[in-house]
Amino acid sequence: MNEGKGIVALRNLKTDKVYLFFSDDIKKDCVDMRFKLDLGMHPCKALQDDYARTGLEVFRFDTIKLTDDPSALDEIKGDFDLYN
């Protein structure tokens, strides 16, 4: 997991679905997202449901692109099967 700013994917390794987000602090935001998922409080219901059903073991955080530009997220969304 990289530090810095960029686009991150939380990937379901079983279904290959991806939750994409832009982060100003990749390491911190990944920890925060895992905390929300563990508590059942993530705002993306489909992601939360899959996480609750399968658990952490089938999910992986991937840094897709290091960038300062949040609009880069829109440019790559079409490349993934998304939760969001």
C-alpha positions, 0 to 999 in steps of 0.5 A: 500500500503506497503513501501519498495521493492517488486512485485506489481500488478495493478489489473483490478477488472472488467477483472481480468487482472494484470500489474505486476512490481518490485518496489524499492519504492512501494509507490512512484512507485504506485503514479508515475504509477497512474500519468502516467495513468491519463495523458494517458502516460503509456507505456503499451497500453492495460493497458492505454486503459482499464484505459481510458475506465473504470477509476480508480474505477476498478483498485487496487494496490496490493503488491504481495510479499515484496522482494529485488530480481527483478528476483522473478517477473519472477517466479510468472508471470505465475500465472496471466492474464497479461497486460505485 
